[in-house]
Every structure is written in structure tokens, then in C-alpha cells.
Amino acid sequence: MKKSYEKLFENNKKWMEAQLVENPDFFKTLSATQNPEYLYIGCSDSRVSAEEMMGMKPGELFVHRNIANVVNTLDMSSTAVIQYAVEHLQVKHIIVCGHYGCGGIKAAMTPQDLGLLNPWLRTIRDVYRLHQAELDAIEEEQKRYDRLVELNVQEQCINVIKMASVQEEYILDEYPIVHGWVFDMATGKIIDLDIDFEKILKDIQKIYNLTNSDWVMSRKKK
């Protein structure tokens, strides 16, 4: 009997053949190097495919995904990805992308012991605590979840900006710029939350400056 996963190998073969028809040197070029302009930090949800929803090709997007697109500075996985992307790949843009209907967000707002997930979801609960007055004022439950999705993206963007590698590279090259997006699965639309990267830099500089320099002024002097 044919195993269900075998179709994945069949799909791979069809994909390989299609790429070679379009470009005979596709895999030769792909295997040579990568030079992505974007780092995408998103949710592990199987319904959210970063490359597909943005129309990106292999090699154009460096991707990190986890439950509820969290950037916890104690998590070596996300911090290593960000540092590598910034220092070695020299990406110009870091995108933190959440999505409406996120199970991780809903779980974080549920008064339930979820075992090993508790420490992870605590980062999201902290976002809820920071914005509790605004969220509790939203009567409709789904709208409250959706707003927490947006606020979680905003706070994770701030966590990215806190990192020394991001601060140092920004002073040198005026990049990377951090963006906060939300994907609406009901429509397929990507919503830009218009994160004001430079304003956040300025607002948090007193506490989170790891470079002993004025980030904004350093940029203006270049």
C-alpha cells in the first residue's frame, strides 16, 4: 500500500522538472549562494506560507517560524537566526508577521495549564499584561484576539530592535529596518501595521542602547 508521505517525493520530482524547464541553470544558481534581502519571522501555522503569500522565490527570503511569531531574547533559535541574517546575510528588512486566528494567541489568553507551552506563551501573556486596559475594553472576544495578534507583533518588533546585532548594523549601514505585519487568512491580505522603526529606536534608546551611541543622530550624520 502506498504511504501517504510518498506523494511528497512525487511533488518534489514535478517541482524539479518544472524549475528546469523554466531555467536549466536553476539549481546550479540556487546551490551557489544565498543573498536574501528579507528576514521573515512568522508563525508555524501550516496555513501561513511565507514565500507563497508574498510571491517570493527560493533564495529571496530567509525564514524563521515558531508558535505565535515570538522573539524571545532568551531563545537561542530566534536570536541566532536574527544575528546570522543581520551580520552574515546583511538583510535590509526584518519582517515580524503574525496572523489573525492564531492558536498561540488564543491559548495565551486562556486560563489553562498547558504544560511545556507555559513558558513560551508567557511572552504573549506579558504582551497582554502591558496592554491589558486596551484589550479588556474590547467586548467582542474575536476582536480582542485580533488586537492581541497586532500588539504581539508590535512587541516582538521591539524585541528585535533590542538586539545588539540589529542596533550595530543599523548604525553602520542604516539597515536593517524592522517591519510589523499581520496576515488575514480570511482575505489573503497582508496588513502593514506601520511600525515606526526610527521612533521606536529613539524611544527605547535610553534603556536598550547597547552601542553607546545615538542611533538616530548617527544615521543623520552619515
N, C-alpha and C positions, 0 to 999 in steps of 0.2 A: 504494500500500500504506500502511496506517495505521501511523504511527510509534508506538513503544511509549510515548513520553512524553506523547502526546496524551491518554491516559487521565487524566493528572493534571489537565488542564483540565476534563475531564468531571466528575471528582471534585469539583473546585472549584465547578463550577456546581451540583452536587447539594447540596454543603455550604452554599452561599449560600442556596439555596432553602429548605433545612431551617431555617436560622437565622431567616429572615424569617417563616416560618410560626410559629415559636415566639415570636418577638419582632420585630415590624415595625420597631422602632427600634434593632435590634441594632447595625447598622453605624454608625448616627449616634452612638450612645453610645460604641462602640468607637473611633471616629476622634477623639473629643473630647479624651481624655486617658488616661493610664495611672496607676494607683495601686496597684501590686503590694505585697503585704506580705512577699513572699519573693523572695530571690535564690537560684537553684538553679545550682550549679556541678557539672556532671556529665561523663560520658564521651561521646565522639562515637559510640559503638557504636550501630548502627542498630536494635538490638533493645531499646534502653532509651529509652522515650519519656517524658519528664518529666511533661508535662501529663496524659497518658493514665493513667499508673500512679498518679497522685495525685488524679485526678478533678478537675483544675483547668480553668477556662475561660479563653479569651483575655483578657488583661489582668490575670490574677491571679498570674502567675509571670514573673519576669524571669530569663532563662536564658542561661548561658554553658556551652559544651561544648567539650572538647578531648580528645586522646588521654589516657586514664587519669586524667581529672579532676585535672590538675596545676595548682597555683597557684604559679607561679614568679615571684618579685618582680621579675625582670628581663624578664618577658614583659609587654609593654605592653598586650596584648589583655586578659588576665585582670585585671590591676591597674586598667586603665581601666574595665572593667565593674564591678568592685567599688566603685571610688571614685564612679562615677556613681550606682550603686544606693544607696550609703550617703548621699551628700551631696545628691543631687537627688531621687531617688525615696523616700529615707528608709525603706528596707525595715527591717522589725523582726527578720527572721530571715535568716541566710545558711546555706544547706544545702550541704555538700560531700557528694556522693553517688557512691560507687563501685559496682561490681557484680562479683559472682563470675563467673569465666570471662572476665576482662578480658584481651584480647590484648596490650595495652600492658604490663600487669604481667608477663605471661609472657615477653614479648620482653625486658624489663629483666632478667630472671633467666636469660636465655640468653646464653652466651659467644659472641657473634657480632657482627661489624661490620655495623651496619645503616645506615651512611652518614649522611645528614642527620638521621636519627632519633636518632643517638647523643647529641647534647647534650640533647635533650628527655628521653630515657629515663634520662639520668644523674641527674636529680632523683629518679627512682624507685630507681635503684641506690643513691643516698645514703640513702634510707629503709632499704633492705636492710642497708647498712653499719651504720647506727645500731642496728638490731635483729638483727644477724647471729647472735648467740648463740641467741636465741629461735627464729629461723627455721631455723637449721641443726639444731636439736634436734628438729624435726618431720620424721619419717621419710617419711611419705606425701607424695608430690610435690604432689598436688592440694590437700591441706590446707595445705601450705606456701604455695602460690599464694594460697589464700583468705585466709590470715592476713596475707600481704603486702598484699592488697587492703584489709584493715581498717586495717593500720598506715599505709598510704599515705594513706587518708582522714584518719586522725588527724594525720599530719604536715602535710597540706595545710590542715587546720583551723588548725593552729598558724601556718602561713604567712599565712593570712588575718588572724589576730589580731595579727601583727607589723605590719600596715599602719597608718600614722598616721591615715588617714581612719576606720578602724574604731575605733581607740583614742579618738580625739577625740569621735566621735559617741556612743560608749558613755558617756563621762563626762558629756556634756550631757543625754542622753535615756534612759540605761540600755538602749539598743539601739544596734546590732543584737546579737542573740545568735547565736553560731555553733554549728551542729549537724553531726555526722558520721553519715551513713547508709550502708548497703550494700543494694543491690537484689539479691535472689536470683532469678535468671531461672528457676530450676527450679521455684519455687513461686509466683512473683509477689509475694512478701512483701518489704516494706521493713523493714530491721532498723536500729533506732536503736542506735548504739554508745555512747550516753550520754556524750558528750563533756562533761566538766565545765568549761564555759566560764570560770566565775569562778576556778576553781582554776588553770587554765592562765594566765589573766591574772596572777594573783598569782605563780605560779612563774617566769614569764619576764620579769616587770616590771623586774628589775634590769638585764637586758641589752637588752631591746627597748622599753623605755619611751621614746616619742617625744613625750610630753606634759609631762614634768617635773612629774608629779603622781601621787598614789597612786590608781590606778583604783578599787580596791575600796573604800577609805575614802571616796573622792569620792562613790561611789554611796550608801554608808550614811549620809552626812551630808545627803543630799537630803530 
